[in-house]
Amino acid sequence: MKIFAYKPGHDGHVALVQDGSLVFSIEAEKDSGDRYAPLSSENMLHGLSLVDGIPDVVAVSGWLRSFRPMSGPVGGGYFDAEGATIIDRPGRMLGRDIRSFSSSHERSHIIGSYAMSPFPQGQPCYALVWEGVIGAFYRIDADLKVTALGTPMSGPGHKYGFLYGLADPTYPADARKSRREDAGKLMALAAFGRDDAETPQERVLIDRILAHDAVAAPLRKADFAESSFFNIGLQTQAFRTLARRFQNAVFERFHDFARRNLRDGLPLLVSGGCGLNCDWNSAWHATGLFADVFVPPCANDSGSAIGTAADAQFAYTGNAKLEWSVYAGEEFVIDTGRPDGFEPERRDDAGIAGRLAAGDVLAWVQGRYEIGPRALGNRSLLAAPFTAETHARLNAIKRREAFRPIAPIMLEDELDRLFENHGPSPHMLYFQTAKTDALKAVTHVDGTARVQTVNRRQNAQIHELLTAFKRLTGYGVLCNTSLNFNGKGFINRLSDLARYARDTGLDGFVVGETFYRKV
């Protein structure tokens, strides 16, 4: 059975599931599209062009035509955990009979995380969906019946990102919604917070934001003009401490609910945009409430079409599980000849490792790009992990704020030696505490890092490079940050990569077996 699914709205993408396997997931933002971009007709037609024959099922991941007031469902709509809004009806495509399927956005997160998890079908699980609008727990029984357990708070994602904009003087007071990129920035700033005694001003603001009904209306910055944190500035210690306290307050609201109501020790599935918060993911592991915790690499809406395809597969075949790889995007496009300013030569991992150890910053491109927002060794900028100067150079290349951390990619068998951890982290979704001060470029101000671990089976190419770097330096670790123009998704064609390398002053780039040396 071939199921072609698509997700309307932001983080738009198309996905193909065939006979229980994820064949591809292609996101509108990738190939240097705008971050969080919706699907275009070009994206849709391109996705369909990659399907071998007409699909058996076309599935739309539920959405809404308008938000706040929320109205006009697209397909199965936004809300519905239990499947009441599922649409299954006959359809036609290019003269052939197909099935037309849709289920809700809420279910796309729940079923998607279940389908991608390592737990066998029939294993009961708890699920947490926390994102811009939804913040709720569920129980999934052995027959995949979903039961809503409760909503500790609506809209944790919007509330979390809103706090950053509240303090940012460059963010207009009359803005109609928070910026999607602000949540990740607040996560970085929270590490700078102090454990000072809480002030009355902090408590009033935190309580007011947490109590807001995020489903009914968005938070408006203008409504908080009387707060002492309004436009206080992102560099102030007072705001950074508030960011840490607010992050803890959001987690505690959900943790308290889980401690009281999720008492059977089942595995926990985490999805929604808040599933990209590494601090919270690590905290869920540390609670001891769950047999295990699984977070998919596309926890945000970039996994919604996959989740809806899995829901359709379950409806038609009874199989709710997917075989998948995080490298399920598209192959790199060679759309130009030899790039100006770079000399091509055969890739030699020992030579590349030597350049990195000497201070070069290089782009690294292999195979198909990663699904989800994190570069995991196929569309990466790489550098040696040892100095604060490298951290500063990478953020300058990326045109990012200086307080943003750089993540390490490392050999899995180096993890215990260099970090305190709770097991391998192949998708860069947890924080680990460094045991050494040698890795200054990838150690955040609070002594943690957002580690990606790699073994040979997961990614043989980057594993070979890390092994060569370890032979040379004694550390199987490199800086790893995403290869993209500012505000865009991954670079996925040679002409764009060459322009990026020239514009940012990269020392070279690797594409497959070819190293392009700057001349």
C-alpha positions in Angstrom: 0.0 0.0 0.0 1.3 3.4 -1.0 0.2 6.4 1.1 1.0 9.9 0.0 0.4 12.4 2.8 0.8 16.1 3.1 0.7 18.7 5.8 -0.9 22.1 5.2 0.1 25.3 7.1 3.5 26.1 8.5 6.2 23.4 8.4 4.5 22.1 5.3 5.8 18.8 3.9 4.9 15.7 1.9 5.6 12.1 2.9 5.3 8.7 1.2 4.8 5.6 3.3 4.8 2.3 1.4 4.3 -1.2 2.9 5.2 0.0 6.4 8.3 2.0 5.5 8.8 5.8 5.2 10.1 6.3 1.7 10.6 10.0 1.9 9.6 13.2 3.8 10.2 16.4 1.8 9.8 19.7 3.7 9.0 23.0 2.0 11.7 24.8 4.0 14.5 22.5 2.8 16.5 23.3 -0.3 16.9 26.9 1.0 13.2 27.6 1.4 11.9 29.9 4.1 11.9 28.4 7.6 8.6 27.1 8.6 7.2 27.5 5.0 3.8 26.1 4.0 3.5 23.8 1.1 3.3 25.3 -2.4 1.8 23.7 -5.5 5.3 23.2 -6.7 6.2 21.3 -3.6 3.1 19.1 -3.9 3.7 18.3 -7.6 7.4 17.6 -6.9 6.5 15.2 -4.2 3.9 13.4 -6.4 6.5 13.2 -9.2 8.6 11.0 -6.9 5.9 8.4 -6.3 6.2 5.3 -8.5 2.7 5.2 -9.9 -0.6 6.5 -8.4 -0.8 6.2 -4.6 -3.5 4.0 -3.1 -4.2 6.6 -0.5 -3.9 10.4 -0.4 -4.0 11.6 3.2 -4.2 15.2 4.4 -2.9 16.0 7.9 -5.7 17.9 9.6 -5.5 21.6 10.0 -7.6 24.8 10.2 -8.4 27.5 7.7 -8.1 30.2 10.3 -6.8 30.5 13.8 -8.3 32.5 16.7 -11.1 32.3 16.1 -10.3 28.7 15.1 -12.7 27.7 12.3 -13.0 26.0 9.0 -11.3 22.6 9.4 -9.0 21.3 6.7 -9.6 17.5 6.5 -9.8 16.1 10.0 -9.2 19.5 11.6 -6.9 20.4 14.5 -8.4 18.8 17.6 -9.4 15.2 18.1 -7.3 12.6 19.8 -9.7 9.6 19.7 -10.4 9.6 15.9 -13.9 11.0 15.8 -13.1 13.4 13.0 -11.3 10.8 10.8 -12.3 11.0 7.1 -12.2 7.9 4.9 -13.9 8.1 1.6 -13.4 7.1 -2.0 -11.5 9.5 -4.3 -10.0 9.7 -7.8 -6.6 10.6 -9.0 -5.6 10.7 -12.7 -8.5 8.4 -13.6 -7.9 5.8 -10.9 -9.8 5.0 -7.8 -8.0 5.8 -4.5 -8.9 6.3 -0.9 -9.0 9.8 0.6 -8.0 9.9 4.3 -7.6 12.5 6.9 -7.3 12.7 10.7 -6.6 15.6 13.1 -3.4 17.5 13.7 -3.6 16.3 17.3 -3.6 12.7 16.2 -0.8 13.3 13.8 1.5 13.9 16.8 0.2 11.0 18.9 0.1 8.3 16.2 3.3 9.6 14.5 5.4 9.3 17.7 3.9 5.9 18.4 4.6 4.7 14.8 8.2 5.9 14.9 9.0 4.7 18.4 11.0 1.6 19.1 8.2 0.1 21.2 6.4 -2.9 19.6 2.8 -2.5 18.5 0.6 -3.6 21.4 2.8 -1.9 24.0 0.6 0.5 25.9 2.2 4.0 26.2 1.6 7.4 27.6 1.8 10.3 25.1 2.5 14.0 25.7 1.7 16.5 23.0 2.9 19.9 23.8 3.2 22.5 21.1 1.9 26.0 20.2 -1.7 25.3 21.0 -2.0 21.8 22.6 -0.6 20.8 25.9 -2.1 17.4 26.9 -1.4 13.9 28.1 -2.9 10.7 26.6 -2.9 6.9 27.2 -2.6 4.6 24.2 -3.8 1.1 24.9 -2.8 -2.2 23.3 -5.3 -1.8 20.5 -4.2 1.8 19.8 -7.2 3.3 21.4 -6.3 6.8 22.5 -7.7 8.3 25.7 -7.2 11.9 26.7 -6.0 12.2 30.3 -5.9 15.9 30.8 -4.5 19.3 29.8 -2.1 20.7 32.4 -1.8 23.9 30.3 -2.9 25.1 26.9 -0.4 26.5 24.4 2.9 25.8 26.2 4.9 26.5 23.0 3.3 29.8 22.3 3.7 30.9 25.9 7.3 29.8 26.0 8.2 31.7 22.8 6.2 34.7 23.8 8.4 35.5 26.8 11.4 36.1 24.6 9.5 38.6 22.4 8.2 40.4 25.5 11.7 41.3 26.6 13.0 42.0 23.1 12.8 45.7 22.2 13.0 44.9 18.5 9.8 42.9 18.7 6.8 45.2 18.0 4.3 45.6 20.8 1.4 45.3 18.3 2.6 42.0 16.8 -0.2 39.6 16.2 1.7 36.4 17.1 5.0 35.2 18.5 7.9 34.4 16.3 8.5 30.6 15.8 12.2 30.9 16.2 12.0 32.6 19.6 11.4 29.4 21.6 14.8 28.0 20.6 16.5 31.3 21.6 14.8 31.3 25.0 16.1 27.8 25.6 19.6 29.0 25.0 19.2 32.1 27.3 17.7 30.1 30.1 21.1 28.5 30.7 22.4 31.9 31.7 19.8 32.2 34.5 20.7 32.2 38.2 19.0 30.5 41.1 18.2 33.8 42.9 15.2 34.2 45.1 12.0 34.7 43.1 10.7 38.2 43.0 7.0 39.2 43.2 7.3 40.7 39.7 8.5 37.4 38.3 5.7 35.4 40.0 2.9 37.8 38.8 4.2 37.6 35.2 4.7 33.8 35.2 1.3 33.1 36.7 -0.5 35.4 34.3 1.1 33.8 31.2 0.6 30.3 32.4 -3.1 31.0 33.1 -3.8 32.4 29.7 -6.2 30.4 27.4 -4.0 29.9 24.4 -6.7 28.3 22.4 -9.1 31.2 22.7 -6.6 34.0 21.8 -2.9 34.6 21.3 -0.9 36.4 23.9 -0.4 40.1 22.9 2.8 41.9 24.0 0.9 45.2 24.2 -1.2 43.8 27.1 1.9 43.4 29.2 3.3 47.0 28.8 3.1 47.5 32.6 5.4 44.6 33.4 9.0 45.5 34.4 10.1 42.9 31.9 8.5 44.6 28.9 11.4 45.5 26.5 13.9 44.9 29.4 16.4 43.6 26.9 17.7 40.1 26.2 21.2 40.8 27.6 20.0 41.7 31.1 20.6 39.2 33.9 17.1 39.8 35.3 15.5 38.5 32.1 17.9 35.6 31.8 17.0 34.5 35.3 13.3 34.9 34.5 13.8 32.7 31.4 15.3 30.0 33.5 12.5 30.3 36.1 9.8 30.3 33.4 11.2 27.2 31.7 11.2 25.4 35.0 7.7 26.6 35.8 6.3 25.2 32.5 7.9 21.9 33.0 6.8 21.6 36.6 3.2 22.2 35.6 3.3 19.2 33.3 5.5 17.1 35.7 3.1 17.7 38.6 0.2 16.4 36.4 2.2 13.4 35.3 3.2 12.5 38.9 -0.4 12.5 40.0 -2.0 10.9 37.0 0.5 8.8 35.1 1.2 6.1 37.6 1.6 2.9 35.7 5.3 3.3 34.6 4.5 3.0 30.9 6.9 4.4 28.2 6.3 8.1 27.4 6.0 9.4 23.8 6.8 13.1 23.5 5.8 15.2 20.5 4.9 18.7 19.4 7.4 21.6 19.1 8.2 21.5 22.8 9.7 18.1 22.1 12.7 19.9 20.6 13.5 21.4 24.0 16.5 19.3 25.1 16.3 20.4 28.7 12.8 19.2 29.1 13.5 15.9 27.3 16.3 15.2 29.7 14.1 16.2 32.6 11.5 13.7 31.5 14.1 10.9 31.6 15.2 12.0 35.0 11.7 11.9 36.6 11.7 8.1 36.9 8.0 8.0 36.1 8.4 6.1 32.8 9.9 2.9 31.6 11.4 4.8 28.7 11.1 8.1 26.9 11.0 8.5 23.1 11.1 11.7 21.1 11.0 11.6 17.3 13.5 13.8 15.4 10.6 15.5 13.7 8.6 16.1 16.9 7.4 19.4 15.7 5.0 19.8 12.7 7.6 18.6 10.3 6.5 15.1 11.3 2.7 15.6 11.0 2.3 14.2 7.4 4.3 11.1 8.6 1.9 10.8 11.6 -1.2 11.0 9.4 0.2 8.5 6.9 0.8 6.1 9.8 -2.7 6.7 11.0 -4.0 5.9 7.5 -1.9 2.8 7.4 -3.3 1.6 10.7 -6.8 2.3 9.5 -6.4 0.2 6.3 -4.0 -2.5 7.4 -3.9 -2.7 11.2 -0.2 -1.9 11.2 0.6 1.1 13.2 4.4 0.9 13.0 6.9 2.4 10.5 10.4 1.5 9.4 12.2 4.8 9.0 15.5 6.6 8.8 16.2 10.1 9.9 17.9 10.6 6.5 14.6 10.4 4.5 14.9 13.7 2.7 16.2 14.3 -0.8 19.5 13.7 -2.4 21.8 16.6 -2.9 21.4 18.3 -6.3 24.5 18.9 -8.4 23.2 21.8 -10.6 26.5 23.4 -11.6 30.0 22.5 -12.7 33.2 23.4 -10.8 32.3 26.2 -8.4 34.4 29.4 -8.8 37.0 29.8 -6.0 37.2 26.2 -5.1 39.5 23.4 -6.3 37.9 19.9 -6.3 39.9 16.9 -5.1 39.2 13.4 -3.9 38.0 13.4 -0.3 40.5 12.1 2.2 39.1 11.8 5.7 42.6 12.0 7.4 43.3 15.2 5.4 39.9 16.7 6.2 40.4 15.9 9.9 43.8 17.6 9.8 42.2 20.7 8.3 39.5 20.8 11.0 42.1 20.3 13.7 44.1 23.2 12.2 41.0 25.5 12.6 39.2 25.2 9.2 35.4 25.4 9.1 34.0 23.1 6.5 30.6 22.2 5.1 29.8 18.5 5.0 27.2 17.1 2.6 26.4 13.4 2.3 23.4 11.4 0.9 19.8 12.5 1.7 19.0 15.3 4.1 17.6 14.9 7.6 13.9 15.0 8.4 13.1 17.5 11.2 14.9 20.7 12.0 18.3 19.4 13.2 21.4 18.7 11.1 22.6 15.2 12.0 25.7 14.8 9.9 24.4 15.0 6.3 23.8 18.8 6.0 26.3 20.1 8.5 28.9 22.8 9.2 31.8 21.1 11.0 34.7 22.5 13.0 37.1 21.5 15.8 35.3 21.6 19.3 38.1 23.0 21.4 38.0 26.9 21.5 35.6 29.7 22.3 36.9 31.4 19.2 35.5 28.6 17.0 32.1 29.0 18.7 32.1 32.7 18.0 33.2 32.2 14.3 30.4 29.6 13.7 27.7 31.9 15.2 29.1 34.8 13.0 28.9 32.5 9.9 25.4 31.6 10.9 24.5 35.2 11.6 23.1 34.1 15.0 23.2 35.7 18.4 26.4 35.1 20.4 24.6 33.4 23.2 23.4 30.5 21.0 25.2 27.2 21.7 26.9 25.0 19.1 26.1 21.3 19.3 28.7 18.5 19.2 28.5 15.4 17.0 30.5 12.6 18.4 31.3 8.9 18.3 28.8 7.0 20.4 31.6 5.2 22.3 33.1 8.5 23.4 29.9 9.6 25.2 30.6 8.0 28.6 34.2 9.3 28.6 33.3 12.9 27.9 29.7 13.5 29.2 27.3 12.5 32.0 24.4 11.0 30.1 21.4 8.7 30.0 22.3 6.8 26.9 23.0 7.4 23.2 21.4 10.4 21.6 21.3 9.9 17.8 18.9 12.8 17.1 20.3 15.6 19.2 17.3 15.8 21.5 18.8 15.8 25.0 21.2 17.8 27.1 24.3 16.1 28.6 26.7 17.6 31.2 30.4 17.8 30.1 33.0 15.9 32.2 35.9 17.9 30.6 36.7 21.5 29.9 38.5 20.7 26.7 35.4 21.1 24.5 34.8 24.8 24.9 33.2 25.4 21.5 30.4 23.0 22.2 29.9 23.4 26.0 27.2 25.9 26.9 27.5 28.4 29.8 25.8 25.9 32.2 28.3 23.1 31.4 25.9 21.2 29.1 25.8 20.3 25.4 23.2 19.1 23.0 25.0 16.0 21.9 24.4 13.9 18.8 26.0 10.4 19.1 26.9 8.4 16.0 27.7 4.8 15.4 28.8 3.2 12.1 25.4 1.7 11.4 23.6 5.1 11.7 26.0 7.1 9.6 29.1 5.5 8.2 30.4 8.6 6.5 30.5 10.9 9.5 31.6 8.0 11.7 34.7 7.6 9.5 35.5 11.3 9.7 35.1 11.4 13.5 37.3 8.3 13.8 40.0 10.1 11.8 39.7 13.2 13.9 40.0 11.1 17.1 43.2 9.5 15.8 44.7 12.9 15.3 43.4 14.8 18.3 42.3 12.2 20.9 38.7 13.3 20.7 36.0 11.8 18.4 34.0 15.0 18.6 33.3 17.9 16.2 31.2 21.0 16.2 28.0 20.4 14.2 25.5 23.1 13.2 23.1 23.1 10.3 24.1 24.1 6.8 21.7 26.8 5.8 21.4 30.5 4.9 20.0 32.5 7.8 16.2 32.1 7.9 16.2 29.2 5.4 16.1 25.5 5.5 19.0 23.2 4.7 21.1 24.0 1.6 20.5 21.2 -0.9 22.2 22.1 -4.2 25.8 22.8 -5.2 25.2 26.3 -6.6 23.7 27.5 -3.3 26.5 25.8 -1.3 29.2 27.4 -3.4 27.6 30.9 -2.9 27.2 30.2 0.8 30.9 29.2 1.1 32.0 32.3 -0.7 29.7 34.7 1.2 30.6 33.3 4.7 34.3 32.6 4.2 34.2 28.9 4.6 37.5 27.1 4.1 36.0 24.5 1.9 33.2 21.9 1.6 32.8 18.2 1.1 30.1 16.8 -1.2 30.1 13.0 -1.2 33.5 11.9 -2.2 34.7 15.3 -3.4 36.5 17.9 -1.2 36.3 21.5 -2.6 39.3 23.3 -1.3 39.2 27.1 -1.1 41.8 28.7 -3.4 
